[in-house]
């Protein structure tokens, strides 16, 4: 009887005392740990906290206004004008205006830009180019064109990283980058008061810290997503938003397209997928993913060693250098590719760290967005092969992509997701269209 | 014997017609929606290949149900034959490989046409299908939702994702409060279209909220947004002599307290006002006039009439607790564990007469609404959950007092306004 009474009391008090899930709370400090550099491109976590672009992609990848409130093109996409949002201030209190935007863009893109000129005219930023720029608004959402205070507009050089974003840098000590909420952010103050980013932290230590409550958000590399789930971490992973691709030089040993085609036929994507990346993401031979184009399956992904040997013939006898941009997993993937090429008769040498130019470069390229033409143009831009993509129908896009890939200067290999694990304090953590965590909209359960 | 033959003949005819009907049902009906794209694809294939024989394969990489693929193939074979292309066996030198594919935006049917070593590709695009909404039924009250068509931000092809904070129907128009403006929508052929805009200069917030209170005169309103208060009124424009819309809206910076609920009695003015923390997007708990109890910070409040007379104040606290203030005391309300931060009090006339429509706690991708009766200090469900099409970002009592208005943000970030009625079951 007494036992029943006690159980009833416990149940009633639990029912009365339990709290409902509410709107997100303001306050608290988000503790983030990352394996890489917070400022690195394309997915450095601090970049989108401190800076905004003229445009941005929403969570679904659709293009939205950011520091520009509207834009329009004329002269058949040779000229664009963007109207700058009024009332926005940089973190140092200075006003954002079209001159500051133009100055920032001239600093971030001084050569091989998608435009010939960018200039400020009243509240407008005007871009002009000899070639059409149909996807310029989408390109401006990429993290290369985030707007920073350069000081050029006012004739002085600012100290530190100053943007208009939801957080401002307050310091960097002992490997921890600290940022404070921008109370006057044009998009509204972020929920968290501050973000602390511990950089260059080993993945194992990050997972230990999130388990012990010392970290709120940590990295989960694509190849360790399954392992993180097995360890019962609260994992969030994006759709495949990174294209793993091999870029080929078209000079020296690789000047002949047949040699480049032989390399494309020799690479074993399934080994990379199964072994190196632990079956995460998708195997691909196209720039645009199937979910975006609907025709990706038309590009064959199978390895054809015999064809590779035939194509190579007596060509490509010199040493080919290969490098990988990124972490240890990328180095492993590059070594696996070197092995594939060796089997096809190529003499491949892995470049040592710091070597700038190699014949082959393994890299990741962002594939965020919903407009296939704009996404393809962005991939080509990031790969250093800038060209306007004006095709709109799937048939025309397919032909264009086929023509680009037949040149064998870029070989798509895999589409990879980005992943993160979060602690119990974190709520409303969503990933952006580019796969990075949307920290300004995340809040903490225990904040009030 | 003749009778038996007659019966046998009739049975045969009936049987034959049955088989025909079944075949029509299985092959004709699913195939009919694909007639147009199949014809387009067949035409492109025939134009590319020319008359002749080819081996045809069809594979499905899309969300089209597998049992519809044979009908599509059959239609394709018929259309190809009509254009001189015969789907032959494995011995054909030419090959047509059709893939029913799709992207996130559309279906895409692709035909790879192989002639010798050369392969050519043709494609046909199809629109993806649509889905329909539902009504939740059960228990004492039935919640029914009805979208108010056209109430959205349509500034042009490049639109800011401008949240809707509140809306009210005033004098035959809909006044909608967006984060940056008040807009007047007028009705044209069953759809509301934006006819006037008035900037309000409110402070932008990560979780913006606002209140729009129609006046009892039926022709004016007051609105409250972070840092800004506006009043608006409508007077008939002089017919044919002016382009004036008849709407006048005046705004000024203000930290004055906001009305915290729209009374279920349409003619009654909101009795309680509360100070709003514009930096944290919640009511501070300081109310005017004072009710003699220190209130915690809260997101939503509403007045519940009591059967014995009088009323109680219901609060959804920032801490997630739902509490009721009655007779100078504040007590927790049981049964509100699944409540979100918003609710509206409606006078349905069902059961106890008044229900609280509360949003769900937001764990799922889409929120739901559910009607509750508040008996003493317990919330008792009186309806099944009504699934909404996204996240409920605002919820308040409509002017009629019998229904609630909800703002919903769907998965693509677009906002819509739904009227949610509580009907007796």
Interface residues (C-beta under 8 A of the other chain):
Chain A: X12 X15 X16 X17 X18 X19 X20 X21 X22 X23 X24 X25 X26 X27 X58 X59 X60 X62 X63 X64 X65 X69 X70 X71 X183 X185 X186 X187 X188 X189 X190 X191 X290 X291 X292 X293 X294 X295 X297 X298 X370 X372 X393 X394 X395 X398 X440 X441 X448
Chain B: X61 X99 X101 X102 X103 X104 X105 X106 X107 X108 X110 X112 X121 X122 X123 X125 X156 X158 X160 X161 X204 X205 X206 X207 X208 X279 X280 X281 X282 X297 X299 X316 X317 X318 X319 X320 X321 X322 X332 X334 X335 X336 X337 X338 X339 X340 X341 X361 X362 X363 X411 X412 X413
